[in-house]
Amino acid sequence: MPTLETPVPARAACQTIYLLGDAHLGAQNPGSEAEIFRRFTTFIDALRGQRNSQLILCGDLFDFWFEYRHVVGRSHFRTLARLADLIDSGVPVDYLAGNHDFWLGSFLREEVGMTVHPDALELEQAGRRLLLLHGDGLRQRDHRYRLMKRVLRHPLAVAAYRLLHPDWGIPLALFCSHLSRESQREDRYDDADYRAWACRRLETEYDLIAMGHTHVPALLAHGRGWYVNAGAWMRTFTFARIEAGVPALLQWDGQTGRPFTPAQGPGRMGREQEQ
């Protein structure tokens, strides 16, 4: 199993952590984009001003994100403004880069106010060690993807893509993202490798490991701690809340978070959850 790039040293977490991932805003999901955004904004608004709380976006908030030097995609304006307001209210926001948003940069840091993490984030909460990451590239057979990831993140690759006008570059990337999602439709729901990777590290290093990427909501006690996956907001509207190092899996109904129990245990995701 691949090793993880060395994360920054652990820092103290807030008393309450909210973890949300894989919203894939802008993916143009037929008939659902407006509802995905509506629930996201009501969730963000509910967090405003909460004392000693923080929000961690566990990657792929957008179906595609690329920072041109002087241009931001207009479709994400309201989302970014909502997040900036949340940060201004006193709730810090951390962003863990996913496989649809390699190219996080200065705009999110300097204009929106997020703390951006290219890879993993280590936190300490109530004396417990937490590792949070998106999770892409962890499977044994992902060696070609890990190489591609390094190439795409290289400054020369970023500079080359910036030569494309945004009116061409953004639609092209969204089209490629759609093709990639369809080609992996059957494969992506198998999360066994990700759980196995997390469980090994729970036995020796961490008290909680949280990730996204698989789109499979999960809450699993193992060894000394917990494996948690917030699931895909774009499908299940699920998120995790972590307090005193202990996670809970919840589903946002537009007004409040209700306890959510995954339909199946480890392994493949049931089709009733995919919809």
LUMVO-899753 format. One line per 2 residues: number of its first residue (from 1); their letters; for each residue x, y, z of N, C-alpha, C. Coordinates in Angstrom, 1 decimal, padded with zeros to 4 digits. Each point is the difference from the previous one (the first is absolute). Example, Ala and Ser with C-alpha at 12.3 -4.5 7.8 and 13.67 -1.06 7.14 Angstrom:
2
1	AS	013.2,-005.7,007.8,-000.9,001.2,000.0,000.9,001.2,000.0 | -000.4,001.1,-000.7,000.9,001.1,000.0,-000.8,001.1,000.8
REM end
This chain:
275
1	MP	000.8,-001.2,000.0,-000.8,001.2,000.0,000.9,001.2,000.0 | -000.3,001.1,-000.8,000.8,001.1,-000.1,000.1,000.8,001.3
3	TL	001.1,000.7,000.2,000.2,000.8,001.2,-000.6,001.4,-000.3 | -000.3,000.7,001.0,-000.6,001.4,-000.1,001.1,001.0,000.0
5	ET	-000.1,001.0,-000.8,001.0,001.1,000.1,-000.1,000.6,001.4 | 001.1,000.4,000.6,000.1,000.4,001.3,-000.9,001.2,000.3
7	PV	-001.0,-000.1,000.9,-000.8,001.2,000.2,000.7,001.0,001.0 | -000.5,001.2,000.1,000.5,000.9,001.0,-000.2,-000.5,001.4
9	PA	000.9,000.4,000.9,-000.2,-000.5,001.4,-001.4,000.3,000.6 | -000.4,-000.8,000.9,-001.4,000.1,000.5,-000.2,001.3,000.7
11	RA	-001.1,000.6,-000.2,-000.4,001.2,000.8,-001.3,-000.2,000.7 | -000.2,000.8,001.0,-001.2,-000.1,000.8,-001.3,000.3,-000.8
13	AC	-001.0,-000.9,000.2,-001.2,000.2,-000.7,-001.0,000.8,000.9 | -001.0,000.5,-000.6,-001.1,000.6,000.7,-000.8,-001.1,000.8
15	QT	-000.8,000.4,000.9,-000.8,-000.9,000.8,-000.9,-000.9,-000.9 | -000.6,000.6,-001.1,-000.9,-000.7,-000.9,000.6,000.2,-001.4
17	IY	000.1,-001.2,-000.7,000.4,000.0,-001.4,-001.2,-000.4,-000.8 | -000.3,000.7,-001.1,-001.0,-000.4,-001.0,000.8,-000.4,-001.3
19	LL	-000.3,-001.2,-000.5,000.7,-000.5,-001.1,-000.9,-000.3,-001.2 | 000.2,000.7,-001.1,-000.9,-000.2,-001.2,000.9,-000.2,-001.2
21	GD	-000.4,-000.9,-000.9,000.8,-000.3,-001.2,-000.9,-000.3,-001.2 | 000.7,000.1,-001.1,-000.5,-000.5,-001.3,-001.4,000.5,-000.4
23	AH	-000.1,001.4,000.1,-001.2,000.6,-000.5,-000.1,000.1,-001.5 | 001.2,000.1,-000.6,000.1,000.1,-001.5,-000.9,001.0,-000.5
25	LG	000.0,001.2,000.6,-000.8,001.1,-000.5,000.4,000.4,-001.5 | -000.9,000.2,-000.8,000.3,000.3,-001.4,000.0,-001.2,-000.9
27	AQ	-000.3,-001.2,000.5,000.0,-001.2,-000.8,-001.2,-000.1,-000.9 | -000.9,000.9,000.1,-001.2,000.0,-000.8,-000.8,-001.3,000.1
29	NP	-000.2,-000.4,001.2,-000.8,-001.2,000.3,-001.5,000.3,-000.4 | -000.5,-000.8,-001.0,-001.4,000.4,-000.5,-001.0,000.0,001.2
31	GS	-000.7,001.1,000.1,-001.1,000.1,000.9,000.4,000.2,001.5 | 001.3,-000.1,000.3,000.4,000.0,001.4,001.0,001.1,000.4
33	EA	000.6,000.7,-001.0,001.0,001.0,000.4,-000.6,001.1,000.9 | -001.2,000.5,-000.2,-000.6,001.0,000.8,-000.2,-000.5,001.4
35	EI	-000.4,-001.2,000.2,-000.2,-000.6,001.4,001.3,-000.2,000.7 | 001.0,-000.5,-000.8,001.4,-000.1,000.6,000.5,001.3,000.6
37	FR	-000.2,001.1,-000.8,000.5,001.3,000.4,-000.9,000.5,001.2 | -001.3,-000.2,-000.1,-000.9,000.5,001.0,000.4,-000.6,001.4
39	RF	000.1,-001.3,000.0,000.4,-000.6,001.3,001.3,000.4,000.5 | 001.0,000.2,-001.0,001.3,000.4,000.4,000.0,001.4,000.7
41	TT	-000.8,000.9,-000.6,000.0,001.3,000.5,-000.7,000.1,001.4 | -001.1,-000.8,000.1,-000.7,000.0,001.3,000.9,-000.6,001.1
43	FI	000.8,-001.0,-000.4,000.9,-000.6,001.0,001.1,001.0,000.4 | 000.6,000.7,-001.0,001.0,001.0,000.3,-000.6,001.1,000.9
45	DA	-001.2,000.5,-000.3,-000.7,001.0,000.8,-000.2,-000.4,001.4 | -000.3,-001.3,000.2,-000.2,-000.5,001.4,001.2,000.0,000.8
47	LR	001.2,-000.1,-000.6,001.2,000.0,000.7,000.5,001.4,000.4 | -000.5,001.0,-000.6,000.5,001.4,000.2,000.0,000.3,001.5
49	GQ	001.1,000.5,000.4,000.1,000.5,001.4,000.2,-001.0,001.1 | 000.0,-001.3,-000.4,000.1,-001.0,001.0,001.4,000.1,000.7
51	RN	000.0,000.1,001.3,001.2,000.2,000.7,000.8,-001.3,000.1 | 001.3,000.1,-000.1,000.9,-001.2,000.1,-000.3,-001.1,-000.9
53	SQ	-000.4,000.3,-001.3,-000.3,-001.0,-001.0,000.8,000.3,-001.2 | 000.2,-001.0,-000.9,000.7,000.2,-001.2,-000.6,-000.9,-001.1
55	LI	000.1,000.4,-001.2,-000.5,-000.8,-001.1,001.2,-000.4,-000.8 | 000.0,-001.3,-000.4,001.1,-000.6,-000.8,-000.7,-000.5,-001.3
57	LC	000.4,000.5,-001.1,-000.5,-000.4,-001.3,000.9,-001.1,-000.5 | -000.5,-001.2,-000.1,000.9,-001.2,-000.2,000.2,-000.3,-001.5
59	GD	000.1,001.1,-000.8,000.3,-000.2,-001.4,-001.2,000.0,-000.9 | 000.2,000.3,-001.3,-001.0,000.0,-001.0,-001.2,000.7,000.3
61	LF	000.1,001.2,000.6,-001.1,000.9,000.2,-000.6,000.4,-001.4 | 000.9,000.2,-000.9,-000.3,000.4,-001.3,000.3,-001.2,-001.0
63	DF	-000.8,-000.2,-001.0,000.3,-001.0,-001.0,001.3,000.3,-000.8 | 000.3,001.3,000.0,001.3,000.4,-000.6,000.4,001.4,000.6
65	WF	001.2,000.1,000.4,000.5,001.3,000.5,001.4,000.2,-000.6 | 000.2,001.2,-000.6,001.3,000.4,-000.5,000.1,001.5,000.2
67	EY	001.1,000.4,000.6,000.2,001.4,000.2,000.8,000.7,-001.1 | -000.7,000.7,-000.9,000.6,000.9,-000.9,000.5,001.2,000.8
69	RH	000.9,000.7,-000.6,000.6,001.2,000.8,-001.0,001.1,000.3 | -001.0,000.2,-000.9,-000.9,001.1,000.2,-001.4,-000.4,-000.2
71	VV	-000.3,-001.2,000.0,-001.4,-000.5,-000.4,-000.4,-001.1,001.0 | -001.3,000.1,000.5,-000.6,-001.0,000.8,-001.3,-000.4,-000.7
73	GR	-000.2,-001.3,000.0,-001.2,-000.5,-000.7,-001.3,000.6,000.6 | -000.8,000.6,-000.8,-001.2,000.7,000.5,-001.0,-000.9,000.7
75	SH	000.0,-001.2,-000.4,-001.0,-000.9,000.6,000.2,-000.3,001.5 | 001.3,000.3,000.5,000.3,-000.3,001.4,000.0,001.3,000.8
77	FR	-000.4,001.1,-000.5,000.0,001.3,000.7,-000.7,-000.1,001.3 | -001.3,-000.5,-000.1,-000.8,000.0,001.2,000.5,-000.9,001.1
79	TL	000.5,-001.2,-000.4,000.6,-000.9,000.9,001.2,000.6,000.8 | 000.9,000.6,-000.8,001.2,000.6,000.6,-000.4,001.2,000.9
81	AR	-001.0,000.8,-000.3,-000.5,001.1,000.8,-000.6,-000.6,001.3 | -000.7,-001.1,-000.1,-000.6,-000.6,001.2,001.1,-000.4,001.0
83	LA	001.0,-000.7,-000.6,001.1,-000.5,000.8,000.8,001.2,000.7 | 000.2,001.1,-000.8,000.7,001.1,000.5,-000.8,000.6,001.2
85	DL	-001.3,000.1,-000.1,-000.8,000.5,001.1,000.1,-000.9,001.2 | 000.0,-001.3,-000.2,000.2,-000.9,001.1,001.3,000.2,000.7
87	ID	001.1,000.2,-000.7,001.3,000.2,000.6,000.0,001.4,000.7 | -000.7,001.0,-000.6,000.0,001.3,000.7,-000.8,-000.1,001.3
89	SG	-000.9,-001.0,000.1,-000.9,-000.1,001.2,000.8,-000.7,001.2 | 001.3,-000.4,-000.3,000.8,-000.6,001.0,000.2,-001.5,-000.1
91	VP	-000.5,-000.7,-001.1,000.1,-001.4,-000.1,001.1,-000.3,-001.1 | 001.1,-000.5,000.4,001.1,-000.3,-001.0,-000.4,-001.1,-000.9
93	VD	000.5,000.1,-001.3,-000.2,-001.0,-001.0,001.3,-000.5,-000.5 | 000.2,-001.3,000.0,001.1,-000.7,-000.6,-000.4,-000.7,-001.2
95	YL	000.8,000.0,-001.1,-000.3,-000.7,-001.2,001.0,-001.0,-000.4 | -000.3,-001.3,000.0,000.9,-001.0,-000.4,-000.2,-000.3,-001.5
97	AG	001.1,000.1,-000.8,-000.1,-000.1,-001.4,-000.5,-001.4,-000.4 | -000.9,-000.1,-001.0,-000.5,-001.3,-000.5,000.5,-000.2,-001.4
99	NH	-000.5,-001.0,-000.6,000.5,-000.3,-001.4,-000.7,000.8,-001.0 | -001.0,000.8,000.3,-000.6,000.9,-000.9,000.4,001.4,000.2
101	DF	000.9,000.2,001.0,000.4,001.4,000.3,001.5,000.0,000.5 | 000.8,-000.5,-000.9,001.5,000.0,000.3,000.5,001.4,000.1
103	WL	-000.6,000.9,-000.7,000.7,001.3,-000.2,-000.6,001.1,000.9 | -000.1,-000.3,001.3,-000.4,001.0,001.0,001.2,001.0,000.1
105	GS	-000.4,001.3,000.1,001.1,000.9,000.1,-000.3,001.2,000.9 | 000.6,001.2,-000.4,000.0,001.1,000.8,-001.4,000.7,000.2
107	FL	-000.9,-000.2,-001.0,-001.3,000.7,000.1,-000.7,-000.6,001.2 | -000.1,-001.3,000.1,-000.7,-000.6,001.1,000.6,000.4,001.4
109	RE	001.3,000.2,000.0,000.7,000.4,001.3,-000.2,001.5,000.3 | 000.3,000.8,-001.0,000.1,001.4,000.2,-001.3,000.7,-000.1
111	EV	-000.9,-000.4,-000.9,-001.3,000.7,-000.2,-001.1,-000.6,000.8 | -000.1,-001.3,000.0,-001.0,-000.7,000.8,000.3,-000.2,001.4
113	GM	001.3,-000.3,000.3,000.4,-000.1,001.4,000.2,-001.5,000.5 | -000.1,-000.9,-001.0,000.2,-001.4,000.4,001.5,-000.3,000.3
115	TV	000.2,-001.1,000.7,001.3,-000.6,000.2,000.0,-001.2,-000.9 | 001.0,000.0,-001.0,000.0,-001.0,-001.1,001.1,-001.1,000.3
117	HP	-000.4,-001.2,-000.1,001.0,-001.1,000.2,000.1,-000.9,-001.2 | 001.1,000.0,-000.7,000.2,-000.8,-001.2,-000.2,-001.5,000.2
119	DA	000.3,-000.5,001.2,-000.1,-001.4,000.2,-000.8,-000.3,001.3 | 000.6,-000.4,001.1,-000.7,-000.4,001.2,000.1,001.1,001.1
121	LE	-000.9,-000.2,001.0,000.0,000.9,001.1,000.0,-000.8,001.3 | 000.9,000.3,000.9,000.0,-000.7,001.3,-000.4,001.0,001.0
123	LE	-000.9,-000.5,000.9,-000.6,000.8,001.1,000.1,-000.7,001.3 | -000.1,000.7,001.1,-000.1,-000.6,001.3,-001.3,000.6,000.6
125	QA	-000.8,-000.9,000.5,-001.3,000.4,000.7,-000.2,-000.8,001.2 | -000.1,000.6,001.1,-000.2,-000.7,001.3,001.1,-001.1,000.2
127	GR	001.2,000.3,-000.4,001.1,-000.9,000.2,000.0,-001.2,-001.0 | -000.8,000.1,-001.0,000.0,-001.1,-001.0,000.5,000.5,-001.3
129	RL	000.7,-000.9,-000.7,000.6,000.4,-001.3,-000.9,-000.3,-001.2 | -000.2,001.0,-000.8,-000.9,-000.1,-001.1,000.7,000.2,-001.3
131	LL	-000.3,-000.8,-001.0,000.6,000.2,-001.4,-001.2,000.1,-000.9 | 000.1,001.1,-000.8,-001.1,000.3,-000.9,000.6,000.2,-001.4
133	LH	-000.6,-000.5,-001.0,000.5,000.0,-001.4,-001.1,-000.3,-000.9 | 000.2,000.4,-001.3,-001.0,-000.4,-001.0,000.0,-001.5,-000.3
135	GD	001.1,-000.5,-000.2,000.1,-001.5,-000.2,000.4,-000.5,-001.4 | 000.0,000.9,-000.9,000.3,-000.5,-001.4,001.5,-000.5,-000.1
137	GL	000.1,-001.1,-000.7,001.4,-000.6,-000.2,000.4,-001.0,001.0 | -000.8,-000.4,000.9,000.4,-000.9,001.1,-000.1,-001.4,-000.4
139	RQ	-000.7,-000.4,-001.0,-000.1,-001.4,-000.4,001.3,-000.5,-000.6 | 000.3,-001.3,000.1,001.2,-000.5,-000.5,000.1,000.1,-001.5
141	RD	-001.1,-000.1,-000.7,000.0,000.1,-001.5,-000.1,001.4,-000.5 | 000.2,001.0,000.9,-000.1,001.4,-000.5,001.4,000.6,-000.3
143	HR	001.0,-000.9,-000.3,001.3,000.5,-000.3,000.1,001.0,-001.2 | -000.8,-000.3,-001.0,000.0,000.9,-001.2,-000.7,001.3,000.4
145	YR	-001.0,-000.1,000.8,-000.7,001.3,000.4,000.9,000.8,000.9 | 000.8,-000.6,000.9,000.9,000.8,000.8,001.1,000.7,-000.8
147	LM	000.4,-000.7,-001.1,001.0,000.7,-000.9,-000.7,001.2,-000.7 | -001.2,-000.3,-000.5,-000.7,001.1,-000.7,-000.3,001.2,000.9
149	KR	-000.3,-000.3,001.3,-000.2,001.1,000.9,001.2,000.9,000.2 | 001.2,-000.6,000.1,001.2,000.7,000.1,000.2,000.9,-001.3
151	VL	-000.3,-000.6,-001.1,000.2,000.8,-001.3,-000.9,001.1,000.0 | -001.3,-000.2,000.3,-001.0,001.1,-000.1,000.2,001.1,001.0
153	RH	000.6,-000.3,001.1,000.3,001.0,001.0,001.3,000.8,-000.3 | 000.8,-000.5,-000.9,001.3,000.6,-000.3,-000.3,001.5,-000.5
155	PL	000.9,000.9,000.4,-000.2,001.4,-000.4,-000.1,000.2,-001.5 | 000.8,-000.8,-000.8,000.0,000.1,-001.4,-001.4,-000.4,-000.6
157	AV	-000.6,-001.1,000.6,-001.3,-000.4,-000.5,-001.1,001.1,000.3 | 000.1,000.6,001.2,-000.9,001.1,000.4,000.2,001.2,-001.0
159	AA	001.2,000.4,-000.3,000.3,001.1,-000.9,-000.6,-000.3,-001.4 | 000.2,-001.2,-000.4,-000.5,-000.4,-001.3,-001.5,000.1,-000.1
161	YR	-000.7,-000.5,001.0,-001.5,000.1,000.0,-000.5,001.4,000.0 | 000.8,000.9,000.7,-000.4,001.4,000.1,000.0,000.7,-001.4
163	LL	000.7,-000.6,-001.0,000.0,000.6,-001.3,-001.3,-000.2,-000.7 | -000.9,-000.9,000.5,-001.3,-000.2,-000.6,-000.9,001.1,000.6
165	HP	-000.8,000.7,-000.9,-000.9,001.0,000.5,-001.0,-000.7,000.9 | -000.5,000.6,001.1,-001.0,-000.6,000.9,-001.2,-000.5,-000.7
167	DW	-000.4,000.7,-001.0,-001.2,-000.4,-000.8,000.1,-001.3,-000.7 | 001.3,-000.4,-000.2,000.3,-001.3,-000.5,000.5,-001.0,001.1
169	GI	000.8,000.5,000.9,000.6,-000.9,001.0,-001.0,-000.6,001.0 | -000.9,000.8,000.4,-001.0,-000.5,001.0,-000.9,-001.0,-000.6
171	PL	-000.7,000.3,-001.1,-000.9,-001.0,-000.6,000.8,-001.3,-000.4 | 001.2,000.1,-000.5,000.8,-001.2,-000.3,000.2,-000.8,001.2
173	AL	000.4,000.6,001.1,000.3,-000.8,001.3,-001.3,-000.6,000.5 | -001.1,000.7,-000.1,-001.3,-000.6,000.5,-000.4,-001.2,-000.8
175	FC	000.2,000.1,-001.3,-000.3,-001.1,-000.9,000.9,-001.2,000.3 | 001.3,000.2,000.2,000.9,-001.1,000.4,-000.4,-000.6,001.3
177	SH	-000.4,000.9,001.0,-000.4,-000.5,001.3,-001.2,-000.9,-000.1 | -001.0,000.4,-000.9,-001.2,-000.9,-000.2,000.4,-001.3,-000.6
179	LS	000.9,000.0,-001.0,000.4,-001.3,-000.6,000.7,-000.9,001.0 | 000.8,000.6,000.8,000.7,-000.8,001.0,-000.9,-000.6,001.0
181	RE	-001.0,000.8,000.4,-001.0,-000.6,001.0,-000.8,-001.1,-000.6 | -000.4,000.1,-001.3,-000.8,-001.1,-000.6,000.9,-001.2,-000.2
183	SQ	001.3,000.2,-000.4,000.8,-001.2,-000.2,000.3,-000.8,001.3 | -000.1,000.7,001.1,000.3,-000.7,001.3,-001.3,-000.3,000.8
185	RE	-001.1,000.1,-000.7,-001.3,-000.1,000.7,-000.1,-001.3,000.9 | 000.5,-001.1,-000.5,-000.1,-001.2,000.7,001.1,-000.1,001.1
187	DR	001.2,000.5,-000.4,001.1,-000.3,000.9,000.0,000.9,001.2 | -000.5,001.2,000.0,000.2,001.0,001.0,-000.7,-000.4,001.3
189	YD	-001.0,-000.8,000.0,-000.7,-000.3,001.2,000.6,-001.1,000.9 | 001.1,-000.6,-000.5,000.6,-001.0,000.8,001.1,000.7,000.9
191	DA	-000.3,000.0,001.3,000.8,000.8,000.9,000.9,-000.9,000.9 | 000.1,-001.3,-000.3,000.6,-001.0,000.8,001.5,000.4,000.3
193	DY	000.7,000.4,-001.1,001.4,000.4,000.1,000.2,001.2,000.9 | -000.9,000.9,-000.1,000.1,001.3,000.8,-000.2,-000.4,001.5
195	RA	-001.0,-000.8,000.3,-000.2,-000.4,001.4,001.2,-000.8,000.5 | 000.5,-000.9,-000.8,001.1,-000.8,000.5,001.3,000.9,000.3
197	WA	000.2,001.0,-000.9,001.1,000.9,000.2,-000.2,000.8,001.3 | -001.2,000.5,000.3,-000.3,000.7,001.2,000.1,-000.8,001.2
199	CR	-000.5,-001.3,000.0,000.0,-000.8,001.1,001.4,-000.4,000.5 | 000.9,-000.2,-001.0,001.4,-000.3,000.4,000.6,001.2,000.7
201	RL	-000.3,001.2,-000.4,000.6,001.1,000.7,-000.6,000.3,001.3 | -001.3,-000.3,000.2,-000.7,000.1,001.2,000.6,-000.9,001.1
203	ET	000.6,-001.1,-000.4,000.5,-001.0,001.0,001.4,000.5,000.5 | 000.6,001.0,-000.7,001.4,000.3,000.5,000.2,001.5,000.1
205	EY	-000.8,000.9,-000.7,000.4,001.4,000.0,-001.1,001.0,000.4 | -001.2,-000.3,-000.3,-001.1,001.0,000.1,-001.2,-000.5,000.8
207	DL	-000.7,001.0,000.5,-001.3,-000.4,000.7,-001.2,000.2,-000.9 | 000.2,000.8,-001.1,-001.1,000.2,-000.9,000.6,000.3,-001.4
209	IA	-000.5,-000.6,-001.0,000.3,000.3,-001.4,-001.2,000.3,-000.8 | -000.1,001.2,-000.6,-001.2,000.4,-000.7,000.5,000.3,-001.5
211	MG	-000.9,-000.4,-000.9,000.3,000.3,-001.4,-001.3,000.2,-000.8 | 000.2,000.3,-001.3,-001.1,000.0,-000.9,000.3,-000.9,-001.2
213	HT	-000.2,000.5,-001.2,000.4,-000.6,-001.3,-000.8,-001.2,-000.4 | -000.3,-000.9,000.9,-000.7,-001.3,-000.4,-001.5,000.2,-000.2
215	HV	-000.5,001.1,000.5,-001.5,000.3,-000.1,-000.8,-001.0,000.9 | 000.7,-000.7,000.9,-000.7,-001.0,000.8,000.0,000.5,001.4
217	PA	-001.2,000.4,000.6,000.0,000.4,001.4,000.3,-001.2,000.9 | 000.9,000.3,001.0,000.5,-001.1,000.8,000.3,000.5,001.4
219	LL	-000.3,-000.8,001.0,000.3,000.2,001.4,000.3,-001.3,000.6 | 001.3,-000.2,000.3,000.5,-001.4,000.3,001.0,000.1,001.2
221	AH	-000.4,-000.6,001.1,001.0,-000.1,001.2,001.0,-001.1,-000.3 | 001.3,000.3,000.2,001.0,-001.0,-000.3,001.2,000.3,000.9
223	GR	000.5,-001.1,000.7,001.2,000.1,000.8,-000.2,001.2,001.0 | 001.0,000.9,-000.1,000.0,001.1,001.0,-000.9,001.2,-000.4
225	GW	-000.7,-000.1,-001.1,-000.7,001.2,-000.4,-001.1,-000.3,-001.0 | -000.1,001.0,-001.0,-001.1,000.0,-000.9,000.4,000.3,-001.4
227	YV	-000.6,-000.6,-001.0,000.0,000.4,-001.4,-001.3,000.6,-000.4 | 000.1,001.2,-000.5,-001.2,000.7,-000.4,000.1,000.6,-001.4
229	NA	-001.1,-000.2,-000.8,000.0,000.6,-001.3,-001.3,000.8,-000.1 | 000.1,001.3,-000.3,-001.2,000.9,000.0,-000.9,-000.3,-001.2
231	GA	000.4,-000.8,-000.9,-000.8,-000.4,-001.2,-000.1,001.2,-001.0 | -000.8,-000.2,-001.0,-000.1,001.0,-001.1,-001.2,000.9,000.3
233	WM	000.3,001.3,000.3,-001.1,000.9,000.2,-000.9,000.1,-001.2 | 000.5,-000.2,-001.2,-000.8,000.1,-001.2,-001.0,-001.1,-000.1
235	RT	000.1,-001.0,000.8,-001.0,-001.1,-000.1,-000.8,-000.2,001.3 | 000.7,-000.1,001.1,-000.6,-000.3,001.3,-000.2,001.1,001.0
237	FT	000.7,001.2,-000.3,-000.1,001.2,000.9,000.5,-000.4,001.4 | 001.0,-000.9,000.1,000.5,-000.4,001.2,001.3,000.8,000.4
239	FA	000.2,000.1,001.3,001.2,000.7,000.5,000.4,-000.7,001.3 | 001.2,000.3,000.5,000.4,-000.6,001.3,000.2,001.2,001.0
241	RI	-000.3,-000.3,001.2,000.3,000.9,001.1,000.9,-000.7,001.0 | 001.1,000.6,000.4,001.0,-000.6,000.9,000.2,000.8,001.2
243	EA	-000.3,-000.6,001.2,000.2,000.7,001.2,000.7,-001.0,001.0 | 001.0,000.6,000.7,000.8,-000.8,000.9,000.6,-001.2,-000.7
245	GV	000.3,000.1,-001.3,000.6,-001.1,-000.8,-000.9,-001.1,-000.4 | -001.3,000.2,000.3,-001.0,-001.0,-000.3,-001.0,000.5,-001.1
247	PA	-000.1,-000.7,-001.1,-000.8,000.5,-001.1,-001.5,-000.5,000.0 | -000.8,000.8,-000.6,-001.4,-000.3,-000.3,-000.3,000.2,-001.5
249	LL	-000.7,-000.8,-000.6,-000.4,000.1,-001.4,-001.4,000.5,-000.1 | -000.2,001.2,-000.7,-001.3,000.6,000.0,-000.4,000.3,-001.4
251	QW	-001.3,000.3,-000.2,-000.6,000.3,-001.3,-000.7,001.4,000.1 | 000.3,000.9,-000.9,-000.6,001.3,000.1,-001.3,000.1,-000.8
253	DG	-001.1,000.3,000.6,-001.3,000.0,-000.7,-000.4,001.4,-000.4 | 000.9,001.0,000.1,-000.3,001.3,-000.4,-000.2,001.0,001.2
255	QT	-000.2,-000.7,001.2,-000.2,000.8,001.2,000.9,-000.5,001.2 | 000.2,-001.3,000.0,000.7,-000.6,001.1,000.7,-001.2,-000.4
257	GR	001.0,-000.5,000.8,000.6,-001.2,-000.3,-000.6,-001.2,000.8 | -000.3,-001.0,-000.6,-000.6,-001.2,000.6,000.9,-001.2,-000.1
259	PF	000.0,-000.9,001.0,000.9,-001.1,000.0,-000.2,-000.8,-001.3 | 001.1,-000.5,-000.6,-000.1,-000.7,-001.2,000.8,-001.3,000.2
261	TP	-000.7,-001.1,-000.4,000.6,-001.4,000.1,000.2,-000.5,-001.4 | 001.2,-000.2,-000.4,000.3,-000.6,-001.4,-000.9,-001.2,-000.2
263	AQ	-000.5,-000.2,-001.2,-000.8,-001.1,-000.4,000.7,-001.4,000.1 | 001.3,000.1,-000.3,000.8,-001.2,000.0,001.3,000.2,000.8
265	GP	000.7,-001.1,000.4,001.2,000.1,000.6,001.2,000.2,-000.9 | 001.2,-000.4,000.4,001.1,000.2,-000.9,-000.1,-000.7,-001.3
267	GR	000.5,000.6,-001.1,000.0,-000.7,-001.3,-000.8,000.9,-001.0 | -000.7,-000.6,-000.8,-000.7,000.7,-001.1,-001.2,000.7,000.5
269	MG	-000.3,001.1,-000.6,-001.1,000.9,000.3,-001.3,-000.5,-000.6 | -001.0,000.0,000.7,-001.3,-000.4,-000.6,-000.5,001.0,-000.9
271	RE	-000.8,-000.5,-001.0,-000.5,000.9,-001.1,-001.0,001.0,000.6 | -000.6,-000.3,001.1,-001.0,000.9,000.6,000.7,001.2,000.5
273	QE	001.3,-000.1,000.4,000.8,001.2,000.5,000.6,000.8,-001.2 | 000.1,-000.7,-001.1,000.7,000.7,-001.1,-001.0,001.1,-000.6
275	Q	-001.3,-000.2,000.1,-000.9,000.9,-000.7,-000.1,001.3,000.8
REM end
